[in-house]
Amino acid sequence: MTDRFHSFEELCEVYSEGTDFAVMTRFVPGAEVVILAPHGGAIEYLTTELADEIAEAQYSFYSFIGLIDRNKARDLHITSHRFLEVRMDNLLSHTKYALAIHGRRDLQKLPVLGDVDDKDAIYLGGLDAKFIELLDEELRSSGFATRLSGHAFLAANPVNLCNRCHSGRGAQMELPLSLRHALANSGALKAQFTAATQRATARRISS
């Protein structure tokens, strides 16, 4: 689906902060990682909450939060390589690593396989191959399915927001809607996902 706006400035000509969207930031001095939810709130369900819980008080946190009706919230989606927002980029400039949390539809068009109701797999992307490897390992060991290739969310563009951290390499996760609903409905499952992601993040810092 094509974005209505191609920049944050274009979006702000139509929509207003505080009424239509909000920006939530938390800078943790000395933190080497920022956890991002650039399409939070009504745009991509549960991504703000997941990013916030992963970050806790140990990592910096950013979320762009859609406040308008869910049926219109897609208007607030700016694709990641065009999403330039000063507060987010300020956090990215102060952190070595970045992890972006996104939401995707269950139904995906995959190469070779065609249309697939891929309602379980977490798609991993970004230029930080080590971070992706650790996320894959920790998520799989906790019972979550992952897909590292053969999907449309590889985040290989150097200006993708997850790659604009100080190292120039970051990671992103695309969670299917069915999985996000499952996480919302099970505190235990959500805690399992959060812990797995935190372990991978801690291992990336120490590697």
N, C-alpha and C positions, 0 to 999 in steps of 0.2 A: 504494500500500500504506500502511495506517495505521500510525503509530508506536505502539509499546507505551507509551512514556513521553512525557509532555508537558513535562518539565523535567529539567534536570541533577540536581536534588535528588531527584526521583522515581527516576531511574536509579540513583543512589547508594544508595537504600534496598535495592536488589536486587543490584547489582554493585559490585565493589570495585576501587579503583585499585591498580595493581601486579599484580593477578591477572587481572582481566577486561578492564581497559583501562589505557592509559597516556596521559599528557599530556606532549608535548614542546614546549618553548618556547625561543626564542632572541631576546633583545632586543638590537638593534643601536642604540646611542646615536646620535641624530641622523638615523636612517633615516626617510624620509618614507612608506615603504610597509611593510605587513605582508602576507605571503603565508600563506594559511590553508588547512588541509586538515581541516575539522571532522568528516569521516567517514572517517578514514584507517584504515590497517591492514586488517583483514579485513572492514571495513564496505563501503568502496568501494576496490577493488583499485588499488594503485599511486599513489593520490592523495597520500599522505604523501611518498613518494619524489620525486614531481614537484614538489610545493610546496617541498621542501627544496632541490632542485637549482635551482629558479628563484630562490629567496631567496639562496642561497650565503651569503657573509659581508656582503653589501651591504644586505640588507633583513631586517627582523624576520620571525620564522617561528613558526607555531603549528600543532600537529596534535593532534587527539584520535584515539587509535589503538586500534582494537578488537583485543583479544588472544585472544578466545574463538574457538571453531570457526566457520568461515565460514558454516556452515548456520544458526548461531544469532546471528551478528553483527548481523543486521538489528535485533535487539532494542536495540542500542546507538545506533541512528540517531535523532537528535532533529532535527526539521525546523529550518531555519535561522532562522526568525523566533522560535522558542522556545528556541533554544540560547543560554543565558546561563551562562557559566562565567567565574569571576573572573579567571583568568590570561589568557584570551583577551581579555576586555573591557578589561583593563589595557593590553595591547598595542595594542588598537584605539584607546584613548583617547590614546595617545602618537604615533599616526601619522595623517598627513593622508589617505592613500589605502589601500585594501585590495583584495586580489584573492583570491577563494576558489576553490579547485580542487575540483571534485566529479566523481563518476562516475555515469553513468546506464546503463540498459539500452539495448540496440540498438533493440528494438521500442518504438515510441512511437505514441500516438494523437494525431494532429495535426488541427487544424481543417481542414475541406474535404477533406484528403487521407485522413483516416481512419488505420487502422493502417499504419505504415510501418516497414520494417526499415532504420532510419536509422543504419547502422553506421559512417559516416564523419564526419558533421558534428559540429563542436563548437558547442554551444549557448551563446550569450553572453547575459548578463543583468546586472542591477544598475542603479542610478540614475545612475552616472557615464557619461553619453553619450559624452563625449570619450574616456574610457578604452576603452569598448567599440569605438568607431570605430577607435582605434589597434590594438587587439588584432585586430580583423577584418582590417585592412589588412596587418599583419605576418604573421598566420597564413596568410592567403590567398596572399601573395607567397611564402611558403615551401611552398606546395603543400597546405595543409590546408583542408578544407571547413568552412564556418561557417554558422550560422543565427542571425539576429538577432531574428526575430519568428516568430509562428505556432507557438510551442512553450510548454510549461507551466513553464518555468524562467526566467521573466523577472526574478525577484528585485526586484520593484517595491515590495515592502513596506519602508517606512522602517526597520523594526526587524529586517529581515533582517541577519544578522551582517555581510555584506559592506558594508552601508550604515551600520554603527555606528562607522565610523572618524571622525576629527576633522572631516572635511569634510561628513559626512553622506551621502556618495555613494561607492559602491564598484562593483566589477565581480565577476562570477563566470563560470567556465567549467564546462560539463557535458560531460565526455568519454565517448563511448560505450565499452562494454566491449571491443568488437573493436579499437578504436583503442588502448586502453590495453594490450591484449595485444601489438599491433604495436609499440608504443613499448618495451615490456619486452623484446621479442625483437630489437630493432635499436638498438644504441647510437647509430648515426648518425642514425636517425629521431628518437630521443629528444633528442639534442643539437640537432637542427634545431628541434624544438618548443620546447625550453627557451630557445634563443637568440631565437626569434621573440617569445616571451612577455617575455623580458628587454628586448628592444628596445622593445616597446610600453610596458612599464613605465617605462623610462628616458625615453621621449618624453613620457609623461604627466607626469612630474615636471617636465620642462623646459618644458612647454607653458603 
